[in-house]
Amino acid sequence: MIWDLIFSDHGYFVFQHEREQQQTLQQEIKRLRAEEARLKEEIIRLREDPKTLEEVIRRELGYVYPDEYMLIMPKADEKVDAAPQAEKEE
């Protein structure tokens, strides 16, 4: 009887595992709802605020005005050679 309460298909260990899964799924639901709320706010800002829309267009698509110059910097994790290697003399 005790063996069945602990090790059966509906026993204590299965119950504990299912409880952990439920908690994990509830945390995932919370995270997804927060992400949904953030995206809804972003959509509203993009629809109603032209400056926000312009900022996204300039950042994501690289648009500039005709009298502007764009300076593209390498990302911090990319290695850039400080000086080109000298050619070997033959």
ZAMARGU-4260 file (C-alpha; in steps of 0.2 Angstrom, whole numbers, plus 5000, padded with zeros to 4 digits):
<rodrens>
0) 5000/5000/5000 | 5014/5012/5005 | 5023/5007/4990 | 5009/5012/4978 | 5007/5029/4987
5) 5025/5033/4983 | 5030/5024/4967 | 5014/5021/4957 | 5008/5031/4942 | 4998/5042/4953
10) 5011/5042/4967 | 5020/5055/4977 | 5035/5057/4965 | 5023/5059/4950 | 5013/5072/4959
15) 5029/5082/4964 | 5035/5081/4946 | 5018/5088/4939 | 5018/5101/4952 | 5035/5107/4947
20) 5029/5107/4929 | 5014/5117/4933 | 5024/5130/4942 | 5036/5131/4927 | 5022/5134/4915
25) 5014/5147/4926 | 5030/5157/4926 | 5031/5155/4907 | 5013/5162/4906 | 5018/5177/4917
30) 5033/5180/4906 | 5023/5179/4890 | 5009/5190/4897 | 5022/5204/4902 | 5030/5202/4884
35) 5012/5204/4876 | 5009/5220/4887 | 5026/5227/4882 | 5022/5224/4863 | 5005/5231/4864
40) 5012/5247/4872 | 5025/5248/4858 | 5012/5246/4845 | 5002/5260/4852 | 5017/5271/4853
45) 5022/5267/4835 | 5004/5271/4829 | 5002/5287/4839 | 5020/5295/4840 | 5028/5300/4824
50) 5045/5302/4833 | 5045/5285/4840 | 5041/5278/4822 | 5055/5289/4815 | 5067/5282/4828
55) 5063/5264/4824 | 5065/5267/4805 | 5081/5275/4807 | 5088/5262/4819 | 5081/5246/4811
60) 5082/5251/4793 | 5097/5263/4793 | 5087/5278/4785 | 5096/5295/4786 | 5092/5312/4780
65) 5101/5318/4764 | 5112/5330/4774 | 5117/5316/4787 | 5131/5303/4787 | 5129/5286/4795
70) 5144/5280/4805 | 5143/5261/4807 | 5153/5254/4822 | 5158/5236/4824 | 5150/5227/4839
75) 5160/5225/4855 | 5161/5206/4852 | 5168/5208/4835 | 5187/5209/4834 | 5194/5222/4822
80) 5213/5222/4817 | 5220/5239/4823 | 5233/5239/4809 | 5234/5229/4793 | 5248/5216/4793
85) 5263/5221/4784 | 5266/5212/4767 | 5280/5199/4768 | 5295/5204/4758 | 5302/5192/4746
</rodrens>
